[in-house]
Amino acid sequence: MKMDPNGRVETVNFAQLITVPFNEIDITNITIGADTLPSVVVYKNGGTTVGTLTITYDGSGNMLSVVRT
């Protein structure tokens, strides 16, 4: 979630990018300035990884890309 200069908050539902069933989510965070942001999100089903999202940000914490593997 990030607030733009006009005060609007944009929320991204990453789970919509994973189109197979999952019952566990592991998140690795990074800190940029005062913000703690997800950088890798691993979706699992029964302990098996079914999808991974790698998220990159600029130096201000604005999301640049999301890569699904």
C-alpha positions as CSV (number, residue, x, y, z in Angstrom):
1,M,0.0,0.0,0.0
2,K,1.4,3.4,-0.9
3,M,0.0,7.0,-0.7
4,D,0.4,9.1,-3.8
5,P,1.1,12.9,-3.7
6,N,-2.7,13.6,-3.8
7,G,-3.3,11.5,-0.7
8,R,-4.9,8.5,-2.5
9,V,-3.9,5.1,-1.3
10,E,-3.4,2.3,-3.8
11,T,-3.6,-1.3,-2.6
12,V,-2.4,-4.2,-4.7
13,N,-3.9,-7.6,-4.3
14,F,-1.0,-9.8,-5.2
15,A,-3.0,-13.0,-4.5
16,Q,-4.8,-12.4,-7.8
17,L,-1.6,-13.1,-9.6
18,I,-1.4,-16.6,-8.3
19,T,-4.1,-18.6,-10.1
20,V,-3.6,-22.0,-8.4
21,P,-4.8,-23.0,-4.8
22,F,-2.6,-22.0,-1.9
23,N,-2.9,-22.3,1.8
24,E,0.3,-20.7,3.1
25,I,2.1,-17.4,2.3
26,D,5.7,-16.6,3.3
27,I,6.8,-13.0,3.0
28,T,10.3,-11.6,3.0
29,N,10.4,-7.8,3.7
30,I,12.9,-5.1,3.0
31,T,13.1,-1.6,4.7
32,I,13.3,1.5,2.5
33,G,13.5,4.6,4.7
34,A,10.8,4.2,7.4
35,D,8.7,1.7,5.3
36,T,8.8,-2.1,5.6
37,L,7.8,-3.5,2.2
38,P,7.3,-7.1,0.9
39,S,10.1,-8.0,-1.5
40,V,9.5,-11.7,-2.0
41,V,6.1,-13.5,-1.5
42,V,6.1,-17.3,-1.7
43,Y,2.7,-19.0,-2.1
44,K,2.5,-22.7,-1.0
45,N,0.0,-25.5,-1.0
46,G,0.7,-28.4,1.3
47,G,4.2,-27.2,1.8
48,T,5.0,-27.1,-2.0
49,T,5.7,-23.8,-3.6
50,V,3.1,-23.0,-6.2
51,G,4.1,-19.4,-7.0
52,T,6.6,-16.7,-6.1
53,L,6.3,-12.9,-6.6
54,T,9.5,-10.8,-6.5
55,I,8.7,-7.1,-6.0
56,T,11.2,-4.3,-6.7
57,Y,11.0,-0.7,-5.5
58,D,12.8,2.6,-6.2
59,G,14.7,4.5,-3.5
60,S,11.5,6.1,-2.3
61,G,9.6,2.9,-1.8
62,N,7.4,3.2,-4.9
63,M,6.8,-0.2,-6.5
64,L,8.6,-0.6,-9.9
65,S,7.8,-4.2,-10.9
66,V,6.3,-7.5,-9.8
67,V,7.7,-10.7,-11.4
68,R,5.7,-13.9,-11.0
69,T,7.6,-17.3,-11.2
